[in-house]
Amino acid sequence: MTHVIVVGGGPAGLTAALFAEKNGLEATVFDTDETWMHKAHLFNYPGVGSVDGSAFMETLRTQVDSFGVERKQGVEVASVSDTGDGFDVETDDGELHEGDYVVLATGANRDLAESLGCEFDGDVVDVDVTMETSVEGAYATGAMVRAEEWQAVISAGDGASAALNVLSEEMGEHYHDFDVPADAEQTFGSFGEE
């Protein structure tokens, strides 16, 4: 059983997997490579001057791989079900995977969220600020939770939010993924405290 199963390998899904794995939770990503990023060119992603969407995705995959995320490239998920103490994810070839949490990052395709029983607000999946759906432990990100607000940086932020909430749940307190160089002088106590 893995800690976090991510369905979708665009900016939201890969960011969720990256944050989870980087901070000690095993993550598995199912990526069919149908991301809209292959049709994009980024000029408005902070820290990126200009990059082709496919090149951006390759860089993001390399980064995710470097942290040890298990990436199931080209594997499509057929169903996700709530087991009461986690989730079963079945692939289109009938292989079953178990996880404690699931992050749905399937772009505007909301079919898995609907079959899982997630509540909707109109045409979009209803989530709270942490990206958690009405199904405890299930998160939805990116285009599936927004009407026509589809941007790579928003999706990546949604994935980060989902992963940080999972980490907070696992740690029993608010968790922050905030790195500083080892030799940086700390002028404040705990994060946000003077």
N, CA and C atoms as a LAMMPS dump frame, in Angstrom:
ITEM: TIMESTEP
0
ITEM: NUMBER OF ATOMS
582
ITEM: BOX BOUNDS ff ff ff
-5.0000000000000000e+02 5.0000000000000000e+02
-5.0000000000000000e+02 5.0000000000000000e+02
-5.0000000000000000e+02 5.0000000000000000e+02
ITEM: ATOMS id mol type element x y z
1 1 1 N 0.851 -1.181 0
2 1 2 C 0 0 0
3 1 3 C 0.891 1.238 0
4 2 1 N 0.54 2.194 -0.823
5 2 2 C 1.268 3.454 -0.866
6 2 3 C 0.498 4.492 -0.054
7 3 1 N 1.163 5.547 0.357
8 3 2 C 0.485 6.592 1.114
9 3 3 C -0.459 7.404 0.235
10 4 1 N 0.077 7.904 -0.893
11 4 2 C -0.679 8.823 -1.739
12 4 3 C -0.688 8.313 -3.171
13 5 1 N -1.888 8.072 -3.691
14 5 2 C -2.031 7.718 -5.098
15 5 3 C -2.533 8.945 -5.83
16 6 1 N -1.838 9.313 -6.888
17 6 2 C -2.198 10.475 -7.685
18 6 3 C -2.638 9.991 -9.064
19 7 1 N -3.824 10.417 -9.457
20 7 2 C -4.334 10.061 -10.777
21 7 3 C -4.229 11.291 -11.657
22 8 1 N -3.262 11.291 -12.556
23 8 2 C -3.028 12.416 -13.45
24 8 3 C -1.619 12.944 -13.304
25 9 1 N -0.942 13.139 -14.424
26 9 2 C 0.458 13.536 -14.395
27 9 3 C 0.737 14.891 -14.998
28 10 1 N -0.192 15.839 -14.824
29 10 2 C 0.074 17.216 -15.229
30 10 3 C 0.705 17.969 -14.071
31 11 1 N 0.724 19.307 -14.129
32 11 2 C 1.34 20.088 -13.064
33 11 3 C 0.747 19.818 -11.672
34 12 1 N -0.571 19.653 -11.564
35 12 2 C -1.19 19.408 -10.251
36 12 3 C -0.774 18.054 -9.699
37 13 1 N -0.912 17.018 -10.497
38 13 2 C -0.607 15.678 -10.025
39 13 3 C 0.856 15.487 -9.681
40 14 1 N 1.741 15.964 -10.535
41 14 2 C 3.166 15.79 -10.273
42 14 3 C 3.619 16.631 -9.083
43 15 1 N 3.036 17.798 -8.901
44 15 2 C 3.383 18.616 -7.74
45 15 3 C 2.927 17.936 -6.451
46 16 1 N 1.727 17.381 -6.446
47 16 2 C 1.246 16.667 -5.26
48 16 3 C 2.177 15.5 -4.928
49 17 1 N 2.559 14.739 -5.939
50 17 2 C 3.449 13.597 -5.724
51 17 3 C 4.819 14.048 -5.231
52 18 1 N 5.331 15.12 -5.807
53 18 2 C 6.634 15.654 -5.418
54 18 3 C 6.648 16.053 -3.948
55 19 1 N 5.649 16.845 -3.524
56 19 2 C 5.603 17.304 -2.136
57 19 3 C 5.435 16.133 -1.177
58 20 1 N 4.612 15.16 -1.543
59 20 2 C 4.396 14.004 -0.666
60 20 3 C 5.684 13.195 -0.514
61 21 1 N 6.277 12.797 -1.621
62 21 2 C 7.467 11.94 -1.59
63 21 3 C 8.647 12.65 -0.947
64 22 1 N 8.825 13.915 -1.262
65 22 2 C 9.934 14.709 -0.711
66 22 3 C 9.885 14.749 0.807
67 23 1 N 8.671 14.643 1.355
68 23 2 C 8.492 14.762 2.796
69 23 3 C 8.161 13.431 3.478
70 24 1 N 8.534 12.327 2.828
71 24 2 C 8.49 11.038 3.489
72 24 3 C 7.258 10.18 3.275
73 25 1 N 6.331 10.603 2.427
74 25 2 C 5.165 9.778 2.122
75 25 3 C 5.341 9.172 0.734
76 26 1 N 5.2 7.864 0.636
77 26 2 C 5.32 7.218 -0.669
78 26 3 C 4.205 7.691 -1.585
79 27 1 N 4.566 8.013 -2.818
80 27 2 C 3.588 8.495 -3.794
81 27 3 C 3.703 7.694 -5.082
82 28 1 N 2.551 7.374 -5.649
83 28 2 C 2.472 6.711 -6.946
84 28 3 C 1.615 7.576 -7.855
85 29 1 N 2.096 7.844 -9.058
86 29 2 C 1.371 8.662 -10.031
87 29 3 C 1.009 7.812 -11.243
88 30 1 N -0.247 7.899 -11.64
89 30 2 C -0.699 7.277 -12.884
90 30 3 C -0.82 8.397 -13.909
91 31 1 N -0.027 8.302 -14.966
92 31 2 C 0.114 9.398 -15.918
93 31 3 C -0.085 8.888 -17.344
94 32 1 N -1.175 9.296 -17.959
95 32 2 C -1.437 8.912 -19.351
96 32 3 C -0.813 9.882 -20.339
97 33 1 N -0.201 10.954 -19.84
98 33 2 C 0.461 11.968 -20.662
99 33 3 C -0.515 12.675 -21.603
100 34 1 N -1.736 12.877 -21.136
101 34 2 C -2.731 13.611 -21.927
102 34 3 C -2.895 15.045 -21.431
103 35 1 N -1.902 15.543 -20.731
104 35 2 C -1.961 16.892 -20.186
105 35 3 C -2.074 17.944 -21.289
106 36 1 N -2.794 18.996 -20.981
107 36 2 C -2.929 20.125 -21.909
108 36 3 C -1.611 20.87 -22.082
109 37 1 N -0.663 20.589 -21.223
110 37 2 C 0.616 21.285 -21.301
111 37 3 C 1.312 21.06 -22.641
112 38 1 N 1.002 19.979 -23.317
113 38 2 C 1.619 19.722 -24.618
114 38 3 C 1.133 20.707 -25.686
115 39 1 N 0.076 21.44 -25.383
116 39 2 C -0.444 22.454 -26.307
117 39 3 C -0.082 23.864 -25.853
118 40 1 N 0.686 23.966 -24.784
119 40 2 C 0.949 25.264 -24.157
120 40 3 C 2.388 25.717 -24.374
121 41 1 N 2.571 27 -24.2
122 41 2 C 3.896 27.603 -24.064
123 41 3 C 3.794 28.543 -22.876
124 42 1 N 4.659 28.364 -21.893
125 42 2 C 4.566 29.143 -20.662
126 42 3 C 5.385 30.423 -20.745
127 43 1 N 4.678 31.535 -20.587
128 43 2 C 5.312 32.851 -20.432
129 43 3 C 4.965 33.454 -19.074
130 44 1 N 3.984 32.86 -18.372
131 44 2 C 3.449 33.47 -17.159
132 44 3 C 3.618 32.605 -15.918
133 45 1 N 4.476 31.605 -15.957
134 45 2 C 4.728 30.761 -14.796
135 45 3 C 5.857 31.404 -14.005
136 46 1 N 5.648 31.764 -12.732
137 46 2 C 6.697 32.454 -11.968
138 46 3 C 8.018 31.688 -11.986
139 47 1 N 9.079 32.403 -12.235
140 47 2 C 10.406 31.815 -12.258
141 47 3 C 10.791 31.204 -13.593
142 48 1 N 9.853 31.168 -14.524
143 48 2 C 10.11 30.603 -15.849
144 48 3 C 9.895 31.713 -16.868
145 49 1 N 10.936 32.1 -17.567
146 49 2 C 10.802 33.167 -18.549
147 49 3 C 9.971 32.747 -19.742
148 50 1 N 10.304 31.629 -20.333
149 50 2 C 9.605 31.134 -21.503
150 50 3 C 10.011 29.682 -21.711
151 51 1 N 9.022 28.798 -21.781
152 51 2 C 9.335 27.385 -21.992
153 51 3 C 8.148 26.692 -22.661
154 52 1 N 8.462 25.803 -23.562
155 52 2 C 7.461 24.971 -24.209
156 52 3 C 6.827 24.056 -23.159
157 53 1 N 5.528 23.848 -23.231
158 53 2 C 4.813 23.033 -22.256
159 53 3 C 5.345 21.624 -22.138
160 54 1 N 5.68 20.999 -23.258
161 54 2 C 6.217 19.636 -23.216
162 54 3 C 7.584 19.596 -22.54
163 55 1 N 8.413 20.608 -22.807
164 55 2 C 9.721 20.687 -22.158
165 55 3 C 9.551 20.901 -20.65
166 56 1 N 8.596 21.734 -20.269
167 56 2 C 8.3 21.959 -18.855
168 56 3 C 7.911 20.646 -18.182
169 57 1 N 7.05 19.866 -18.843
170 57 2 C 6.609 18.585 -18.283
171 57 3 C 7.774 17.619 -18.134
172 58 1 N 8.672 17.611 -19.076
173 58 2 C 9.833 16.72 -18.986
174 58 3 C 10.699 17.093 -17.791
175 59 1 N 10.893 18.389 -17.572
176 59 2 C 11.663 18.853 -16.418
177 59 3 C 10.966 18.46 -15.121
178 60 1 N 9.652 18.644 -15.06
179 60 2 C 8.895 18.303 -13.863
180 60 3 C 8.952 16.8 -13.594
181 61 1 N 8.839 15.99 -14.622
182 61 2 C 8.938 14.521 -14.442
183 61 3 C 10.322 14.123 -13.929
184 62 1 N 11.362 14.743 -14.465
185 62 2 C 12.719 14.456 -14.006
186 62 3 C 12.862 14.801 -12.527
187 63 1 N 12.298 15.924 -12.126
188 63 2 C 12.356 16.334 -10.726
189 63 3 C 11.61 15.345 -9.835
190 64 1 N 10.417 14.943 -10.247
191 64 2 C 9.621 13.98 -9.492
192 64 3 C 10.365 12.65 -9.377
193 65 1 N 10.931 12.2 -10.486
194 65 2 C 11.675 10.943 -10.489
195 65 3 C 12.875 11.002 -9.541
196 66 1 N 13.523 12.169 -9.47
197 66 2 C 14.71 12.293 -8.619
198 66 3 C 14.392 12.127 -7.142
199 67 1 N 13.133 12.344 -6.754
200 67 2 C 12.721 12.148 -5.364
201 67 3 C 12.206 10.736 -5.113
202 68 1 N 12.109 9.912 -6.152
203 68 2 C 11.728 8.526 -5.97
204 68 3 C 10.25 8.218 -6.098
205 69 1 N 9.478 9.145 -6.674
206 69 2 C 8.065 8.88 -6.908
207 69 3 C 7.933 7.713 -7.872
208 70 1 N 7.009 6.795 -7.585
209 70 2 C 6.722 5.706 -8.516
210 70 3 C 5.769 6.246 -9.568
211 71 1 N 6.259 6.371 -10.79
212 71 2 C 5.459 6.941 -11.867
213 71 3 C 5.05 5.84 -12.824
214 72 1 N 3.738 5.616 -12.94
215 72 2 C 3.191 4.607 -13.845
216 72 3 C 2.832 5.313 -15.15
217 73 1 N 3.83 5.472 -16.012
218 73 2 C 3.659 6.204 -17.262
219 73 3 C 2.837 5.393 -18.251
220 74 1 N 1.819 6.011 -18.831
221 74 2 C 0.992 5.365 -19.832
222 74 3 C -0.062 4.427 -19.263
223 75 1 N -0.254 4.447 -17.951
224 75 2 C -1.227 3.561 -17.307
225 75 3 C -2.471 4.369 -16.945
226 76 1 N -3.613 3.927 -17.446
227 76 2 C -4.872 4.637 -17.207
228 76 3 C -5.632 4.011 -16.048
229 77 1 N -6.216 4.856 -15.222
230 77 2 C -7.028 4.404 -14.094
231 77 3 C -8.468 4.258 -14.555
232 78 1 N -9.058 3.092 -14.262
233 78 2 C -10.444 2.816 -14.649
234 78 3 C -11.424 3.185 -13.543
235 79 1 N -11.009 3.004 -12.269
236 79 2 C -11.928 3.315 -11.168
237 79 3 C -11.163 3.595 -9.893
238 80 1 N -11.81 4.367 -9.026
239 80 2 C -11.311 4.668 -7.689
240 80 3 C -12.461 4.412 -6.734
241 81 1 N -12.197 3.656 -5.665
242 81 2 C -13.255 3.401 -4.687
243 81 3 C -12.741 3.623 -3.273
244 82 1 N -13.636 4.103 -2.43
245 82 2 C -13.36 4.364 -1.024
246 82 3 C -13.555 3.06 -0.262
247 83 1 N -12.525 2.587 0.441
248 83 2 C -12.624 1.333 1.186
249 83 3 C -12.984 1.546 2.651
250 84 1 N -13.083 2.798 3.076
251 84 2 C -13.342 3.095 4.474
252 84 3 C -12.077 3.395 5.248
253 85 1 N -10.956 2.795 4.847
254 85 2 C -9.672 3.106 5.482
255 85 3 C -8.608 3.414 4.434
256 86 1 N -9.052 3.856 3.275
257 86 2 C -8.163 4.202 2.18
258 86 3 C -8.898 4.082 0.862
259 87 1 N -8.139 3.85 -0.198
260 87 2 C -8.719 3.831 -1.529
261 87 3 C -8.135 2.69 -2.352
262 88 1 N -8.993 2.081 -3.144
263 88 2 C -8.561 1.124 -4.154
264 88 3 C -8.599 1.818 -5.505
265 89 1 N -7.52 1.706 -6.23
266 89 2 C -7.423 2.279 -7.567
267 89 3 C -7.174 1.132 -8.523
268 90 1 N -8.092 0.969 -9.475
269 90 2 C -7.964 -0.109 -10.453
270 90 3 C -7.607 0.484 -11.807
271 91 1 N -6.597 -0.098 -12.43
272 91 2 C -6.169 0.374 -13.744
273 91 3 C -7.011 -0.287 -14.829
274 92 1 N -6.896 0.219 -16.034
275 92 2 C -7.695 -0.314 -17.138
276 92 3 C -7.341 -1.759 -17.49
277 93 1 N -6.177 -2.244 -17.029
278 93 2 C -5.821 -3.647 -17.261
279 93 3 C -6.18 -4.539 -16.07
280 94 1 N -6.933 -3.985 -15.101
281 94 2 C -7.425 -4.767 -13.969
282 94 3 C -6.497 -4.849 -12.775
283 95 1 N -5.347 -4.184 -12.826
284 95 2 C -4.413 -4.202 -11.697
285 95 3 C -4.946 -3.306 -10.582
286 96 1 N -4.879 -3.796 -9.337
287 96 2 C -5.412 -3.068 -8.187
288 96 3 C -4.271 -2.48 -7.36
289 97 1 N -4.416 -1.202 -6.991
290 97 2 C -3.437 -0.51 -6.157
291 97 3 C -4.182 0.077 -4.962
292 98 1 N -3.567 0.023 -3.784
293 98 2 C -4.182 0.552 -2.572
294 98 3 C -3.399 1.754 -2.079
295 99 1 N -4.133 2.757 -1.563
296 99 2 C -3.49 3.938 -1.017
297 99 3 C -4.278 4.502 0.146
298 100 1 N -3.58 5.224 1.007
299 100 2 C -4.237 5.881 2.137
300 100 3 C -5.031 7.101 1.685
301 101 1 N -4.502 7.81 0.686
302 101 2 C -5.119 9.019 0.155
303 101 3 C -5.125 8.931 -1.364
304 102 1 N -6.024 9.687 -1.986
305 102 2 C -6.029 9.776 -3.439
306 102 3 C -6.152 11.242 -3.844
307 103 1 N -5.353 11.625 -4.825
308 103 2 C -5.417 12.971 -5.393
309 103 3 C -5.839 12.816 -6.849
310 104 1 N -6.981 13.391 -7.179
311 104 2 C -7.488 13.352 -8.548
312 104 3 C -6.994 14.607 -9.266
313 105 1 N -6.232 14.396 -10.316
314 105 2 C -5.642 15.499 -11.075
315 105 3 C -5.823 15.203 -12.561
316 106 1 N -7.067 15.008 -12.961
317 106 2 C -7.382 14.546 -14.315
318 106 3 C -7.911 15.66 -15.204
319 107 1 N -7.46 16.863 -14.972
320 107 2 C -7.894 17.986 -15.793
321 107 3 C -9.385 18.215 -15.647
322 108 1 N -10.042 18.5 -16.738
323 108 2 C -11.477 18.777 -16.694
324 108 3 C -12.319 17.498 -16.698
325 109 1 N -11.676 16.33 -16.759
326 109 2 C -12.403 15.068 -16.71
327 109 3 C -12.744 14.758 -15.252
328 110 1 N -14.018 14.834 -14.937
329 110 2 C -14.481 14.673 -13.558
330 110 3 C -15.153 13.323 -13.315
331 111 1 N -15.016 12.4 -14.246
332 111 2 C -15.703 11.109 -14.15
333 111 3 C -15.316 10.326 -12.9
334 112 1 N -14.028 10.246 -12.568
335 112 2 C -13.607 9.493 -11.389
336 112 3 C -14.135 10.131 -10.112
337 113 1 N -14.142 11.451 -10.052
338 113 2 C -14.674 12.14 -8.873
339 113 3 C -16.159 11.851 -8.707
340 114 1 N -16.877 11.834 -9.822
341 114 2 C -18.308 11.554 -9.778
342 114 3 C -18.572 10.119 -9.323
343 115 1 N -17.845 9.154 -9.885
344 115 2 C -18.069 7.756 -9.511
345 115 3 C -17.628 7.472 -8.075
346 116 1 N -16.679 8.256 -7.547
347 116 2 C -16.244 8.116 -6.161
348 116 3 C -17.281 8.671 -5.189
349 117 1 N -18.194 9.488 -5.7
350 117 2 C -19.24 10.062 -4.856
351 117 3 C -18.924 11.44 -4.322
352 118 1 N -17.958 12.124 -4.934
353 118 2 C -17.622 13.485 -4.516
354 118 3 C -18.79 14.418 -4.837
355 119 1 N -19.04 15.361 -3.941
356 119 2 C -20.075 16.358 -4.199
357 119 3 C -19.578 17.354 -5.234
358 120 1 N -20.533 17.886 -5.988
359 120 2 C -20.235 18.872 -7.026
360 120 3 C -20.908 20.188 -6.677
361 121 1 N -20.328 21.278 -7.142
362 121 2 C -20.929 22.599 -7.079
363 121 3 C -21.13 23.016 -8.533
364 122 1 N -22.318 22.767 -9.025
365 122 2 C -22.564 22.97 -10.446
366 122 3 C -21.832 21.911 -11.233
367 123 1 N -20.956 22.355 -12.146
368 123 2 C -20.213 21.419 -12.994
369 123 3 C -18.84 21.041 -12.446
370 124 1 N -18.42 21.661 -11.346
371 124 2 C -17.075 21.412 -10.825
372 124 3 C -17.138 20.645 -9.509
373 125 1 N -16.057 19.929 -9.217
374 125 2 C -15.962 19.186 -7.966
375 125 3 C -15.851 20.188 -6.825
376 126 1 N -16.643 19.987 -5.786
377 126 2 C -16.657 20.873 -4.625
378 126 3 C -15.519 20.471 -3.679
379 127 1 N -14.602 21.396 -3.427
380 127 2 C -13.474 21.154 -2.526
381 127 3 C -13.375 22.295 -1.519
382 128 1 N -12.669 22.024 -0.413
383 128 2 C -12.382 23.1 0.527
384 128 3 C -11.04 23.732 0.155
385 129 1 N -10.547 24.617 0.979
386 129 2 C -9.317 25.352 0.664
387 129 3 C -8.102 24.424 0.561
388 130 1 N -8.17 23.253 1.169
389 130 2 C -7.065 22.297 1.11
390 130 3 C -7.173 21.36 -0.077
391 131 1 N -8.2 21.519 -0.886
392 131 2 C -8.493 20.709 -2.067
393 131 3 C -9.14 19.37 -1.72
394 132 1 N -9.528 19.175 -0.445
395 132 2 C -10.195 17.932 -0.063
396 132 3 C -11.652 17.973 -0.514
397 133 1 N -12.113 16.857 -1.036
398 133 2 C -13.496 16.732 -1.496
399 133 3 C -14.389 16.339 -0.323
400 134 1 N -15.646 16.079 -0.62
401 134 2 C -16.586 15.613 0.406
402 134 3 C -16.277 14.194 0.85
403 135 1 N -15.43 13.483 0.114
404 135 2 C -14.995 12.139 0.492
405 135 3 C -13.683 12.289 1.254
406 136 1 N -13.705 11.938 2.53
407 136 2 C -12.527 12.129 3.37
408 136 3 C -11.32 11.401 2.792
409 137 1 N -10.207 12.132 2.671
410 137 2 C -8.975 11.563 2.149
411 137 3 C -8.847 11.616 0.639
412 138 1 N -9.876 12.126 -0.026
413 138 2 C -9.843 12.261 -1.49
414 138 3 C -9.749 13.739 -1.852
415 139 1 N -8.826 14.063 -2.713
416 139 2 C -8.567 15.439 -3.111
417 139 3 C -8.792 15.591 -4.606
418 140 1 N -9.225 16.759 -5.012
419 140 2 C -9.404 17.075 -6.431
420 140 3 C -8.679 18.388 -6.701
421 141 1 N -8.066 18.497 -7.876
422 141 2 C -7.189 19.631 -8.166
423 141 3 C -7.388 20.148 -9.58
424 142 1 N -6.868 21.324 -9.819
425 142 2 C -6.791 21.87 -11.166
426 142 3 C -8.125 22.13 -11.816
427 143 1 N -8.21 21.817 -13.092
428 143 2 C -9.373 22.165 -13.907
429 143 3 C -10.662 21.501 -13.429
430 144 1 N -10.564 20.386 -12.717
431 144 2 C -11.797 19.724 -12.267
432 144 3 C -12.509 20.495 -11.16
433 145 1 N -11.805 21.444 -10.518
434 145 2 C -12.413 22.204 -9.425
435 145 3 C -12.645 23.67 -9.788
436 146 1 N -12.335 24.041 -11.008
437 146 2 C -12.441 25.44 -11.43
438 146 3 C -13.143 25.539 -12.779
439 147 1 N -14.025 26.495 -12.86
440 147 2 C -14.716 26.743 -14.132
441 147 3 C -13.895 27.726 -14.957
442 148 1 N -13.216 27.22 -15.95
443 148 2 C -12.483 28.033 -16.921
444 148 3 C -11.288 28.799 -16.355
445 149 1 N -10.804 28.459 -15.176
446 149 2 C -9.588 29.072 -14.633
447 149 3 C -8.483 28.028 -14.694
448 150 1 N -8.002 27.766 -15.882
449 150 2 C -7.074 26.677 -16.094
450 150 3 C -5.694 27.229 -16.421
451 151 1 N -4.833 27.232 -15.432
452 151 2 C -3.466 27.7 -15.593
453 151 3 C -2.533 26.71 -14.907
454 152 1 N -1.364 26.493 -15.478
455 152 2 C -0.406 25.544 -14.913
456 152 3 C -0.027 25.907 -13.484
457 153 1 N 0.195 27.182 -13.22
458 153 2 C 0.641 27.583 -11.879
459 153 3 C -0.48 27.404 -10.856
460 154 1 N -1.735 27.621 -11.249
461 154 2 C -2.857 27.381 -10.341
462 154 3 C -2.953 25.891 -10.047
463 155 1 N -2.834 25.075 -11.071
464 155 2 C -2.904 23.629 -10.891
465 155 3 C -1.784 23.125 -9.988
466 156 1 N -0.571 23.617 -10.192
467 156 2 C 0.554 23.206 -9.347
468 156 3 C 0.287 23.605 -7.897
469 157 1 N -0.266 24.793 -7.684
470 157 2 C -0.608 25.226 -6.336
471 157 3 C -1.663 24.338 -5.702
472 158 1 N -2.651 23.92 -6.496
473 158 2 C -3.671 22.997 -5.994
474 158 3 C -3.032 21.679 -5.569
475 159 1 N -2.122 21.156 -6.369
476 159 2 C -1.444 19.908 -6.027
477 159 3 C -0.624 20.049 -4.756
478 160 1 N 0.072 21.175 -4.607
479 160 2 C 0.855 21.428 -3.397
480 160 3 C -0.06 21.518 -2.181
481 161 1 N -1.185 22.197 -2.33
482 161 2 C -2.132 22.335 -1.223
483 161 3 C -2.65 20.977 -0.772
484 162 1 N -3.008 20.125 -1.726
485 162 2 C -3.492 18.783 -1.393
486 162 3 C -2.418 18.001 -0.641
487 163 1 N -1.191 18.021 -1.144
488 163 2 C -0.108 17.27 -0.507
489 163 3 C 0.199 17.803 0.885
490 164 1 N 0.211 19.12 1.047
491 164 2 C 0.488 19.678 2.374
492 164 3 C -0.607 19.317 3.368
493 165 1 N -1.861 19.239 2.904
494 165 2 C -2.925 18.829 3.814
495 165 3 C -2.763 17.359 4.211
496 166 1 N -2.415 16.506 3.253
497 166 2 C -2.157 15.103 3.572
498 166 3 C -1.017 15.006 4.59
499 167 1 N 0.06 15.751 4.371
500 167 2 C 1.189 15.752 5.308
501 167 3 C 0.76 16.253 6.691
502 168 1 N -0.077 17.286 6.729
503 168 2 C -0.578 17.796 8.009
504 168 3 C -1.402 16.733 8.73
505 169 1 N -2.239 16.02 7.968
506 169 2 C -3.034 14.936 8.554
507 169 3 C -2.12 13.86 9.137
508 170 1 N -1.104 13.482 8.392
509 170 2 C -0.195 12.423 8.826
510 170 3 C 0.663 12.855 10.018
511 171 1 N 1.064 14.124 10.064
512 171 2 C 1.933 14.614 11.131
513 171 3 C 1.148 15.039 12.379
514 172 1 N -0.154 15.239 12.216
515 172 2 C -0.969 15.653 13.358
516 172 3 C -0.858 17.123 13.693
517 173 1 N -0.267 17.91 12.807
518 173 2 C -0.149 19.359 12.994
519 173 3 C 0.084 19.985 11.621
520 174 1 N -0.074 21.303 11.543
521 174 2 C 0.149 21.973 10.261
522 174 3 C 1.585 21.732 9.805
523 175 1 N 1.712 21.318 8.57
524 175 2 C 3.021 20.995 8.026
525 175 3 C 3.372 22.01 6.946
526 176 1 N 4.63 22.429 6.933
527 176 2 C 5.109 23.385 5.94
528 176 3 C 6.288 22.774 5.197
529 177 1 N 6.294 22.874 3.9
530 177 2 C 7.418 22.438 3.094
531 177 3 C 8.186 23.697 2.724
532 178 1 N 9.097 24.061 3.595
533 178 2 C 9.833 25.308 3.433
534 178 3 C 11.303 25.007 3.633
535 179 1 N 12.071 25.045 2.567
536 179 2 C 13.489 24.71 2.634
537 179 3 C 14.332 25.965 2.727
538 180 1 N 15.389 25.873 3.524
539 180 2 C 16.378 26.944 3.597
540 180 3 C 17.756 26.303 3.494
541 181 1 N 18.721 27.041 2.974
542 181 2 C 20.075 26.489 2.944
543 181 3 C 20.549 26.154 4.355
544 182 1 N 21.342 25.127 4.492
545 182 2 C 21.797 24.666 5.799
546 182 3 C 22.534 25.754 6.576
547 183 1 N 23.209 26.653 5.881
548 183 2 C 23.984 27.681 6.583
549 183 3 C 23.246 29.019 6.705
550 184 1 N 21.965 29.043 6.349
551 184 2 C 21.203 30.294 6.452
552 184 3 C 20.969 30.633 7.917
553 185 1 N 21.143 31.903 8.242
554 185 2 C 20.915 32.349 9.61
555 185 3 C 19.414 32.499 9.822
556 186 1 N 18.925 31.853 10.869
557 186 2 C 17.497 31.933 11.163
558 186 3 C 17.26 33.121 12.087
559 187 1 N 16.441 34.068 11.626
560 187 2 C 16.161 35.263 12.425
561 187 3 C 14.839 35.159 13.158
562 188 1 N 14.078 34.139 12.875
563 188 2 C 12.798 33.935 13.548
564 188 3 C 12.799 32.549 14.156
565 189 1 N 11.891 32.323 15.115
566 189 2 C 11.728 31.005 15.71
567 189 3 C 11.031 30.102 14.728
568 190 1 N 10.021 29.401 15.185
569 190 2 C 9.248 28.53 14.3
570 190 3 C 8.638 29.36 13.212
571 191 1 N 8.285 28.726 12.122
572 191 2 C 7.722 29.4 10.96
573 191 3 C 6.595 30.344 11.377
574 192 1 N 6.763 31.622 11.113
575 192 2 C 5.713 32.601 11.392
576 192 3 C 5.77 33.187 12.788
577 193 1 N 6.657 32.7 13.651
578 193 2 C 6.749 33.249 14.999
579 193 3 C 7.956 34.16 15.085
580 194 1 N 7.818 35.244 15.852
581 194 2 C 8.967 36.14 16.042
582 194 3 C 9.705 35.789 17.295
